[in-house]
Amino acid sequence: MKKLFYLLYAFVFHFCRVFPQKKNRVLLISPHNANFCDSLGAVGEEFQRRDGYELRTISRRDLAFDRKHPLQSLLRIAGYFSVKIYFLATARYIFLNDNFMPLAYLNFRKSTVITQLWHGEGAFKKFSLDEQLPPQIREIATRCCARYTYVVCSSPVVAEINARAYNMPRERVLPLGSARTDCFFHADFSGEANRARLRERLEAQYPACKGKKLALYAPTFRDNPAADAKILQSFDCARFTGQLGEAYQLLVRLHPQIHAAQGMGGACDVTAWPNVSELVLLADVLITDYSSICMDFALLGKPCVFYAYDLAEYTAERGFLLPYEEMVPGVIAQDFDALLAVFAQERFETQKLDAFRAFHMGASDGNCAERIVDAVLNGGASDG
């Protein structure tokens, strides 16, 4: 069924190719993060700061059906399969942050520049063609990678790993940093005034946060619904709140691909908070497992605790590019008692943060979006 969808998508695309390319058209494709609060959004904002560019988007929001507005929804979905494909076929510059499988079946003009920004940084868990993929998925993913003109990564150290993961020549991997992190270097976002405004907004929505330190639990998904359902089952929110609630308010941020839902036991469910970078800015400590959100906390020098209750299974199924126990910049707790003990004693091991940040995020300095746009417009060479 999916292949039929891809072929129909390609049919419309090739019809739209009869229209001339728009040399100033920039298209952002976000298969998952429909809010564009990421590197795609930062690159889009950089183009908007420059005169003469027309910005268009494709995202999963285009396919969302709202029962309260059925006609509008149907028109938007129809647009996804017509107008949006026209934008794709006629864009000069295309940026994406994840796999977009229809790409495998599309033949672009030689002048089209396609840049993969990816949604994670560094070289943490395996990604793209380094993953253990079923043969059919690997074939499609390989064909998608062949369409990329450039891949952007967050550090020169991990450029070779990215070249392998995307089956791409090293010279087309651009270690220009993560545009998504630029905001952390800008005072209008990370300064005390904005922090105070964000904290006030958070407390207005979640009064339990008042007067407490914030622990953000942000696990990643597991690639199968049964394992995803165990994520919250394995984290006793009520027990965390009961033992640590006087000092800490627990915030839970589930990955967009996790669809499990259950009671939070005194925790605040911030999954729907639009901009995760705001939560990173406000949180005092991160609890995660294998999510690249730890890169942000390392960038800001904040402690991370790694609750890896299924480490053996995850390593076997997904795998890491470097040994997990040696790499992560914080305490590893493989059961909930150990996790609670870390917080009770506030035994946050932060000595690895600087080396971790340099290795994985070495090119992030607040100017990444500008460098990326310069490089793409200049054939891979950045003015920065």
N, C-alpha and C positions, 0 to 999 in steps of 0.2 A: 504493500500500500504506500509506504514512504517513497519507494522508488518511482511509483506512478506520479506522486505529488511532485517529486523533483523533475521528472520529465515534462510534466505540464508547465511547471514553473519555467523550465528552459525553453519550451515552445513559445511562451509569451515573451520571454527575454529576447529571443532571436528575432521575433517579429518587431520588437521595439528597437532593435539595433539599426533598423532602416533610418531612424531619426539621427541627425548629426549629434556628435558629442558636444556637451557644454563645457568649455575649457575652464570655466570658473565654478563648476558644480562640485560640491563636496558632499559625500554621502556617508553617514554614520550608521552602522549596523550593530544593533545590540539584541542578540537573541534572548537574553535573560534579564539584564538590568534595564528596565524600561524607564527609570528615572534619569539615566545618564549622569549619575553622581559618581563618575569614575574617570578613567583616562580618556575615554571617548568624549565625555562631556567637556573635559578640560581642553582637549584638542579643538573641539567645536567652538568653545569660547575664544580660543586663540585665533581661529579663522574669522570669527565675528569682529575681533578687534582690528582686523586688517580689512581694508576696503576692497570691494570688487568680487567677493566670494558669495555664492549662493549655497546655503546649508540646508540639507535634507536629511531625514532620518527614516530608518526601518527598525521596528522593535516588536517584541511580543505583545505590547499594548495594542498594536494594530489589529490583532486577532482576538482580543478580548470581547466577549459578548455580554452586554449589560441588558438584563431583562427589563429594566425600567425604561430603557431607550432602545428598543429593538431595531427601529428603522435606522437610527444613527449608527448602531453597531454593524448592521448589515452593509451599510454604505462604506463604513471604514474597512470592513473585511474585504469588500469588493475592491476597494482602493489598494489594499495590500497586494492583490493579485493583478493589478492593472497599472495604476498610476505609479505606485512604489517600484514596480519592476521597470517601468519606463525611466524613473530616476536612476535606478541601478544601471540600466543599459546605456545611459547617456552621461553618467558622471565621469569626470576626469580623475578625481581623487576619492578613494573608498577606504574607510577605516572600519575595523571591527575589533571586538574584544573577546571573541569566543569562536567556537566552530559554527559555521553557517553552511550546513551540508548542501544546499542547492548550488553553492559555488562550484562543486565538483562537476556539474553538468553544464556550466556556462563557459562560452568562449568570448573573452573580452577583447577589445581593441588593444593593439600593442601599446598605444599611448595611455591606456588606463593604468593608474598606479594604485595598487592594493596593499595596504599596510595593516598587519596584525599587531594590535597593542596588547592583547591577552588581558585577562582579568586578575591574574596573580603575578607576583613578582618573585625575583630570585630563582633559586634552584632547590626547592623544598621537596615536595612530592613529585612523582613522575607525571608528566603532562604530554599532551599531543601524541606524537608517534612513539614516544618512550613508554606510553602506557601499554598494558596488556589488553589489546583490543581484539574483538572477534574479526576474523578475516574480512568479512564483508564491510564492516565499519572501517577497518584499517585501509581498505582500498579506497573508500570514499574520502577518508581523512587525508590520505596521501595525495589524492587528486586536488583536494582543497588547498593543501600546502603548496602545490605546484602553481597555484594561481597567485600566490603572494609575491609582491615585488620586494617588500621589506618586512622584517619582524623587528619590533622594538623590545629591548630588554632593559632591566633596571640596574645593571652593573656590568662593567667590562669583564669581570671575573667569570660571569655566567654566560658569556656570549657563545662560547664553544658548545655548551650544553644546549642552548637554544637552537644553534645551527643544526645539531643532531636531531633534536626533538621535532624540528620542522623540515628536516631533510633539505636544508638550504645552504648555499655557499656562505662561508663565514662573513664575507664582505657585504652581504646583504642583511646581516644582523646588525642592528644599530643600537649600541649600548648607551642610550641617551637618557635613561632614567624613567621613572614612573610619573607621567603627567598628573595622575590622580593625587599624588602626594604634594604637589606644588602648594596647595592651600596651607599645609602645615608650616610653611616657611613665610607666610604672608600675615602681617599683623592684623589685617582687617578680618581674618578668620581665626587665627590662633592667639590673638592678643587677649589681654585680661577683660577688656570691655565686651568682646563677643563671647568669651567663655561665660561671663556673668549672665549675659542675655540667654545663652543656650541653657545654662543651668536653671534659670528662672522658668524657661519654657518647659523643660523636662519636669521640674517639680510641680508646675501647674497641671501637667497631664498625669504625673505619678507622684502624688503627695508623700508617699512612703519614702521617697529619696531625701527628703529634707533632713539636713543635719548629719547625713551619713556618707561614708566613703562608698564608691560605686565599684562593684565587681561585675564585669561584663562576661557572660558565658556565651561564646560564639563558636559552636561546633560546625564542622563541615558535613557534607552529605556523604552517603556510603554507596551510592550507585544501585541500591535495591531497597524497595519499600520496607521489607521486614527489618533490615538493619537500621534504616532510618527511624523506624518506630521505636527501636531500643535506645535511641539517643537520650530522650527525656526519661525513659524508664530507668536508665542507668544513672541518672543525675537526680538525686533526691532534693528537689528545691525546698520542700517543707523542712527537711532536716537542716539544710544549710541555713535557712532563715531562722529556725529555732535556736541554733547554736551560735550563729554569728550575726543575727539580725540587729543587735544593738549597735554594732559598729559598721556593718556593711549592708547595703541594699543590693540584692542580686538582680541584674538585668539579663534577660535572655534574648538573644538575637539568633534566630534560626536561618540557615542558608535558604535562598530562594527555591532550591530544588528539594527541600525537605517539606513534605506535606503532612507529617504527623502532627496531631494536635491533642493536647490534654491539659489538665489543670497545672498551673504553675506554682502552686503551694507557697504563695507569699512573694514570689518573684514578679518582676514587672516584665511583661512581654513587649519588647521593643522591636519585634521583627518588622513591623510596618513603619518604623521610623524611617523617613525617606532617605536621609543621608547618613550612612554608617560612619563617615569621617567625623561627624559631630559627636557620635557616641564614643569614638576613639579619643577625641579631644577631652571629653568629660570624665571618662572612666579612669579610676585609679589603678586598677589591675585587671589583666585579661585572664580568663580561663578559656582555653581552647584545646583542640586535640591535634588536628593536622591542617588547620586552616591557615592560609597565607595572611590572615589579618594580623598575625604576630609580627609581620614585617612593619606594620604601622606603629605598633607599640615599641618595637626596637628602635625605630626611627626617632620616636619621642623620648626614648630612654625610660619607658615605663615597664614595670615587672610583668612577666608572663608566667602562668602556671599551666602545665600541659597535662590534662586529664585524659590519659590514653588507656582507657579500660579495655579496648579491643585492639591493642597494638599488634599482636601477632596476626590476627585476621586481616587487619588493614594492610599490614606489610605484605602479606601473601597475595592479597587481591589487587592492591593498587601499587604499593611499593614507593620507596624513596630514592632520590638521586644520591643522597649521602646518608650514612648511618644516623638514624633518628636520635638515639640516645646521646651521640656525640655532638649533634648539630644544634638541637633546640636550645634557646638561650634562657632556660629557667628550669625549675623543679618539675620532674615528671612524677605524677601520681597515677598509679595503675588501679587503685581502688578508691572508693569514696571516703573511707576512713583516713587514708593518707592525704587526700585533698583537704579535708577539714582540718587536719593537723597542721598543714602548711599555713592555713589562714589563722588558726588559733595562735600559732607561734609567730605569725607574720615572718615566716622563714622564706623570703623571696630571694632567690639567688640571681643576682643581676650582673655578675662579673663577665658573662659571655655576651652581653648586649652590644658592646662596641664592636667586637670582632664580627658578630653576626650581621650587624648593620653594614659594616664596611664590605663584607663579602656579598651580601644579597642586594643592598640598596645603595651601593657606592656612588652611583651617578645622580641620585636624587638630591637636588639642591634648591628647588623652588623655581627653576627656569626650564623644566623639562618640556613642557608643552611648546614653548617658543622654539627650543632646539629641534623638536620632532617636526614641527611644521616647516622650519627652515630646511631641514634635511630632505624632507619629502619633495619640497618645491625645487630644491637644488640637486636632485638626482642622487640623493644619499649622503651628500656632504653638508654638514651643519655649519652655520655661521657662528654658532655659540662656542 
